[in-house]
Amino acid sequence: MKHYLARLADKTLKEELEAFGAVLITGPKWCGKTTTGFNLAKSSLFLQNPDEREQYLRVADIKPSLLLEGENPRLIDEWQDATQLWDSVRFSVDQRGETGLYILTGSTSVDESLIAHTGTGRITRLKMRTMSLFESGESTGDVSISDLLDGKEIGASSNHSIEDIAKLIVGGGWPASVGKSLEVKQRQVAGYCKSIVNTEISTADGIKRDKEKVYHVLRSYSRHVSSQATIQTITNDVNKNFDSVNRRTVGDYLNALQKIYIIEDLNAWSPKLRTKTVISTSATRHFVDPSIAAYFLDANPQDLLNDLETMGLLFESLVIRDLRIYTEHLGGSVYHYRDHNGQEADAILHFKDGRWAAIEVKLGEKAIEQGAESLKKLANKIDIDSMNAPSFLAVITGYGFAYQRKDGVYVIPIGCLKP
């Protein structure tokens, strides 16, 4: 195996193996699940090995426990190809009463009716995504979310230019692309996206779908990244090319893309407010990596620089990707906020101890003031008698300096951030 690139998930996986009998790592193909699992495993089973696949599947039907034999932790890659293994793993954990026995990986979510037991208390889940800028070495890591939560002072700068940000969006955070030229990265992203259209979407449920329709659904979805576009809006967009695609079909396609972890919408946050303002519950549209949207929009870095509005939306999606990775590493979750008065925050970081933070994403420095004012208005709406005041407010930008304004709002280039 080539040199292993350390991931934030390494620490989480090790801790989960110390607490549970098995860990299921989920996420899109090519994001590094298998490599991360293999790095900690002492034996392995690759169900998609073409030389052994047929034999493995026969054994899984007859006596799945045989496939669990090996030194622990044992990696079982793409376990969903033989769903019988789930119950076998769960039973083995029960019988042995030990932790750190198995690492499962899966690129497709599984119908829970196909397994007899959810594995609660025995099998825990760990979601992986593509690499954050900190993991790929594109962020200095001089500003820590943990420090921001503790109210510490910051001071740093990013050496990224707006041209660099455009390249980071188009190239994506795919582990196999680290250190490669932009041309190679784009070729790899193109190959990945073509496989989504041609084959991968069918692995979600075994249903073959019209490739042209899949392509146009993905292209339309890309146009609406970082928005709360409805399925009907996406359907209307698709029907500029087809007259017969209905809302149900588009919804079915989007569900399939969620099952293979290509789409990852950002759910809405529902805080307790001082007033009876109606809060939107619509999710914000995002791919697991912004390079997917760039591909389906046929956008190279120069195209994005010529269309800063579109670049801003894809930049927001890149920031959301990184915030999800960093926040979940710290045990929290990311949401968005929008109410019917138009008040919004691109990201809300919420932690188990009740602490939270609000973030606006602004590509350029000229919009920082607007973002800061919006965040302060949101903070004033929160009923702090019922929940905590925000631990921090921040505007995340594409480049420049990291500092705290006189009003307390942080300004942070994405190329300075880490957990």
ABEGO torsion letter per residue (X at the ends): XBBBBBBAAAAAAAAAAAABABBBBBEBBGAGAAAAAAAABABBBBAABAAAAAAAAAAAAABAAAAABEBOBBBBBGAAABAAAAAAAAAAAAAAGBBGABBBBBABBBBAAABABAGBGABBBBBBBBBBAAAAGABAGABBAAAAAAGBBBBBBBABBAAAAAAAAAAEABAAABGBBAAAAAAAAAAAAAAAAAAAAAAAAGBBBBAAAAAAAAAAAAAABGBABBAAAAAAAAAAABAABBAAAAAAAAAAAAAAGABBBBBBBBBBBABABBBBABBBBBBABAAAAAAAAGBBAAAAAABAAAAAAAAAAAAAAAAAAAAAAAGBBBBBBBBAAGBBBABBBBBAAGBBBBBBBBABAAAAAAAAAAAAAAAAABBAAABBBBABBBBBBABEBBBBBAAGBBBBBAAABBX
